[in-house]
Amino acid sequence: MSGEGPGPLMTPERLRELAGTVTVLDIRDADAFIEGHVPGAISSPYAEDGWRVTRTGAGMLPEEAEVAALFGRLGLRPGDTVVIVPAGEAINDFSAAARVYWTFRIARHERVAILAGGMRAWREAGGPVETGAGAPRAATFYPVTFDESLRARAADVARVVETGGAALLDGRSRAFFEGREKSGQAQRAGRLPGAVHVDHAQAFDPATGRLKPLPELQALFAPVPDAPVVSYCNTGHLASTNWFILSELLGRPDVTLYDGSMSEWTADPERPVETG
């Protein structure tokens, strides 16, 4: 397909209309895929297929060559319209889809969308389901050059902590934000100094398996200052939801994802954190 992109969210009904003309990328685990998936989908389990790596922090963006190899192994081409399918059962599922979406965007692949409500919504809408491992796609060559304007690195965050100029948006629970609880992937409890807080889970409606309606999202994120935004969490996973909403749905400019997040930040004992 060519022309205007598919938009950040695609309904099951629209995906059904486009059957056979888009690339459906199922990021659930392999067993769930085998039990039932959108016909013709490609399986690429989020937790196992190389979408995130551990280096200076847990869950970081792979290198350009690694992303190129992943896309090529999946048989993707730069002009493909890719629709990402999560489970659609919990906010963690959406965060995984948002992180994969961000990876496509930082790799300059523009034609990408998330299936609203995931596989749960597809089934509820009466979409056809295929079982089994699926037919493998032929490998391709996919050149990748990152768009670094979508990413914040530790040095960028350090400049914001020291001099300001951007809002640091913590998407974790209030207990993590205040330092009453600590992730096992962070060395110290607390938050980035001066950060504001919007729990990413508040954006999700468990009853529908989808993000809340746009007016509710606008109200939820209204307290975020009108400035460039750095979205972070513990490993850059759930912060992807806040990045997706601000950047792709609310149209805020200059929104970046700090993929290193607190796992990388707290690995250096000289970097400050706040609690309380």
ABEGO torsion letter per residue (X at the ends): XBEBBAEABBBAAAAAAABGABBBBBABBAAAAAAEBBBGBBBBBAAAAGABBBBABBGBBBBAAAAAAAAAAAGBBAABBBBBBBAGABAAAAAAAAAAAAAAAAAGBABBBBBBGEAAAAAAAGBBBBBEAEBBBBBBBBBBBBBAAABBBAAAAAAAAAAEGBBBBBABBAAAAAGABBBAABABBEBBBGBBBBBAAAABBAAAGBBBBAAAAAAAAAABBBBBBBBBBAAGAAAAAAAAAAAAAAGBBGBBBBAAEAAAAAABAABBBBBX
